[in-house]
Amino acid sequence: MSRQITEIRHGHKHGPVNRFVDSTNVTQLNPFVLWDHFSLTNVTTTTGFDFHGHSGVTTISYPQIGDIAHEDTGGHSGLLNAGGIQVMAAGSGVLHKETVYPNQRAAEAFQLWVALPKSDSEMGPVRYSTLPLQDIPSISAAGSKTKILIGQYQQQQSPAESPVDMSYLHVQLDADSQWTQLSHASHRTAFIYVRKGTLHTGGVQLSAGELGIFEPEVSPIVVNAQSQGAEFLLISGTPLDQEIISNGASVHSNTTNLIAGAKNIRQLQINGTHPFS
């Protein structure tokens, strides 16, 4: 029996961002607390997000079209080219800036936030790493290609730092083909997002721009492409055994840490000591 879809989301669009998981439903996909699809056309200059703060979460950025330049108050900087991933653990508080460099007047990216475990990293230091496209492992099989951004698929492991027990896969599926993931026993949370095409999975049909949430019962995830093929992202993970509280910018396991994170971010803003300004 394949794993079933229990809910389909279409997101809430704010400018170039379509948001599917946010502070209003932050507990439903524990440990995943935000999922954004950023897409912009007819861009004539750089765009992005000026210095702003987070705490208690790991942000995972994954550009599809265009590159992203990163700066943060933890002293990290770098340019992430399209197809690579960037992982930043905000810990007890950080300000960061993301500048998007379009490609042929277009830009597209995904961002996933993951709550940090209260036991060690929720109030820890800022951590930053990138994994370029050429270093992301992939598996090609009959009718499919699977990029392993984070975690494991078919015994192959991504070298990217993982904030929790999770997997993050990007799959291209040819027309009239099938793809299967044998779920990890602890990965009770799982969702799928369709970037292109139409597919059948979990007893429903999903089209580009739709997100499907799988039931918490762990069983194989089976995806079937339609006549034009499909491209999708599949995220699964082990829920954290902790409360999840959000003020929008930050996510923590208790009010004390949420208040402390907010104070740390305000202090960074007051200090105005952006390392690259």
C-alpha positions in Angstrom: 0.0 0.0 0.0 1.4 3.4 -1.0 1.4 6.4 1.3 -1.7 8.6 0.8 -2.1 12.4 0.4 -4.3 13.9 3.1 -4.2 17.6 2.0 -3.4 19.7 -1.0 -2.2 23.3 -0.7 -2.0 26.0 -3.3 -0.1 28.6 -1.2 -0.6 32.3 -0.4 1.1 34.6 -2.9 2.9 37.7 -1.7 4.6 39.4 -4.6 7.1 37.0 -6.1 6.8 34.5 -3.1 4.2 31.8 -2.9 4.2 30.5 0.7 2.8 27.1 1.7 4.0 26.7 5.2 4.3 29.6 7.6 3.5 30.8 11.2 -0.2 30.1 10.8 0.3 26.4 10.3 3.8 26.1 11.7 3.1 22.9 13.8 1.5 20.8 11.1 4.7 19.7 9.3 7.1 19.4 12.2 10.1 19.8 11.8 9.5 21.8 8.6 8.2 25.3 9.5 8.3 27.2 6.2 8.2 26.4 2.4 8.5 29.2 -0.1 8.6 29.2 -3.9 10.2 32.5 -5.2 9.6 33.2 -8.9 10.2 36.5 -10.8 10.3 37.4 -14.5 11.2 40.5 -16.4 13.9 41.4 -13.9 16.1 44.2 -15.0 18.4 44.4 -12.0 19.4 42.5 -8.8 16.6 41.8 -6.3 16.3 40.0 -3.0 16.1 40.6 0.7 18.1 43.1 2.7 19.4 42.4 6.2 16.8 40.7 8.3 16.9 38.4 11.4 16.1 34.8 12.3 16.7 32.5 15.2 16.0 28.9 16.1 15.8 27.6 12.5 17.9 26.4 9.7 17.2 28.0 6.3 17.9 25.9 3.2 18.0 27.9 0.0 17.9 26.2 -3.4 18.0 28.5 -6.5 16.8 27.2 -9.8 17.2 30.2 -12.0 19.8 32.9 -11.1 22.4 33.0 -8.4 22.2 34.1 -4.7 24.8 36.1 -2.9 24.8 35.7 0.9 26.1 37.8 3.8 25.4 37.3 7.5 26.5 38.7 10.9 28.1 35.4 11.8 30.9 36.5 9.4 29.9 34.2 6.4 29.5 35.2 2.8 29.4 33.4 -0.5 27.8 33.2 -3.9 25.4 30.2 -4.5 25.0 29.4 -8.2 21.8 27.9 -9.5 21.3 24.2 -8.7 23.4 24.3 -5.5 22.1 24.5 -1.9 22.9 26.8 1.0 22.3 25.7 4.6 22.4 28.4 7.4 21.6 27.5 11.0 20.4 30.8 12.7 21.0 29.4 16.2 20.4 32.1 18.9 20.1 34.9 16.3 21.5 36.2 13.1 21.0 39.0 10.5 21.5 37.9 6.9 21.1 39.4 3.4 20.3 37.6 0.2 20.9 39.3 -3.2 19.5 37.5 -6.2 21.2 37.8 -9.5 18.8 36.9 -12.3 19.6 34.9 -15.4 18.1 36.2 -18.6 15.7 38.5 -16.7 14.3 35.6 -14.5 14.9 34.3 -11.0 13.5 31.3 -9.2 14.3 29.6 -5.9 12.9 27.5 -3.1 13.4 28.0 0.6 12.8 25.5 3.3 13.0 26.3 7.0 13.7 23.5 9.5 13.2 23.9 13.3 16.4 23.3 15.3 16.5 20.7 18.1 16.2 22.2 21.5 18.9 19.9 22.9 21.9 21.4 21.2 21.5 23.8 18.2 18.4 25.9 18.8 20.3 28.5 20.8 23.7 27.6 19.4 26.1 29.5 17.1 25.4 30.5 13.5 26.5 27.9 11.0 26.8 28.3 7.2 27.7 25.9 4.4 27.0 25.5 0.7 27.0 22.5 -1.7 27.5 23.4 -5.4 25.5 21.6 -8.1 28.5 19.5 -9.2 28.9 18.0 -5.7 25.2 17.0 -5.2 24.9 13.3 -5.7 22.2 12.0 -8.1 20.8 8.7 -9.2 19.6 8.0 -12.7 17.2 5.2 -13.3 14.8 4.1 -16.0 12.7 7.2 -16.5 14.0 9.3 -13.6 16.8 11.3 -12.2 16.9 12.0 -8.5 19.2 14.7 -6.9 19.9 14.1 -3.2 20.1 17.6 -1.8 20.1 16.5 1.9 19.8 13.1 3.4 19.7 9.7 1.7 18.1 8.0 -1.2 18.8 4.4 -2.3 21.8 4.1 0.0 23.4 7.2 -1.5 24.1 10.0 1.0 24.4 13.8 0.4 27.4 15.4 1.9 25.3 18.5 2.9 24.9 19.2 6.6 21.5 18.1 7.8 19.9 20.0 10.7 17.7 17.1 11.7 16.9 13.5 10.5 15.5 14.4 7.0 15.8 14.0 3.3 15.3 16.6 0.5 15.1 15.2 -3.0 14.6 16.8 -6.4 13.2 14.4 -9.0 12.8 14.7 -12.8 10.4 12.0 -14.0 9.9 11.1 -17.7 6.5 10.8 -19.2 4.6 7.6 -18.3 7.3 6.7 -15.7 7.1 5.7 -12.0 9.3 6.7 -9.1 9.3 5.1 -5.6 10.8 6.0 -2.3 10.9 3.5 0.5 10.3 5.8 3.5 12.5 5.9 6.5 10.7 4.4 9.5 11.0 7.6 11.5 10.0 10.0 8.6 6.4 10.5 9.6 6.3 14.0 8.1 6.5 14.2 4.3 5.3 16.5 1.6 5.7 16.8 -2.2 5.8 20.0 -4.3 5.3 19.9 -8.1 7.5 22.3 -10.0 6.5 21.2 -13.5 4.0 18.9 -15.1 1.3 16.8 -13.6 1.6 13.6 -11.5 -0.4 11.1 -9.5 0.7 10.1 -6.0 -1.1 9.1 -2.8 -4.4 8.7 -4.5 -4.6 12.3 -6.0 -3.5 14.2 -9.0 -1.1 17.2 -8.4 -0.1 19.8 -10.9 2.6 22.5 -11.0 2.4 24.8 -8.1 0.6 22.4 -5.8 1.8 20.9 -2.6 0.6 17.6 -1.3 0.9 16.5 2.4 1.3 12.7 3.0 -0.3 10.9 5.9 2.0 10.2 8.9 1.8 6.4 8.4 5.1 5.4 7.0 4.8 3.4 3.7 6.4 3.7 0.3 5.8 6.9 -1.7 4.9 6.1 -5.3 4.8 8.8 -7.9 3.5 8.4 -11.5 4.2 10.9 -14.2 1.6 11.8 -16.9 2.1 12.0 -20.6 4.3 15.1 -20.4 6.5 14.1 -17.5 7.0 15.9 -14.2 9.5 17.6 -11.9 9.0 17.6 -8.1 10.6 18.1 -4.8 10.0 15.6 -1.9 10.8 16.5 1.7 10.5 14.1 4.6 11.8 14.0 8.1 11.4 12.9 11.7 9.3 15.2 13.9 11.0 16.9 16.8 9.8 16.0 20.2 9.3 19.6 21.3 6.9 22.5 21.1 7.0 24.8 18.1 6.4 28.5 18.7 6.8 31.1 16.0 6.8 34.9 15.8 7.2 34.8 12.0 10.9 35.5 11.8 12.0 32.9 14.4 10.9 29.5 15.6 11.7 28.1 19.0 10.7 25.3 21.4 9.6 27.7 24.2 8.7 31.3 24.9 11.9 32.0 26.8 14.1 31.1 23.8 11.8 32.9 21.4 12.1 36.1 23.5 15.9 35.6 23.8 16.2 35.1 20.1 14.2 38.3 19.4 16.4 40.3 21.8 19.5 39.0 20.1 18.2 40.0 16.7 17.3 43.5 18.0 20.7 43.9 19.5 22.4 43.0 16.2 20.2 45.6 14.4 21.0 48.2 17.0 24.7 47.5 16.7 24.5 47.9 13.0 27.7 45.9 12.6 27.0 44.2 9.3 30.3 42.5 8.4 30.3 43.5 4.8 28.8 47.1 4.9 
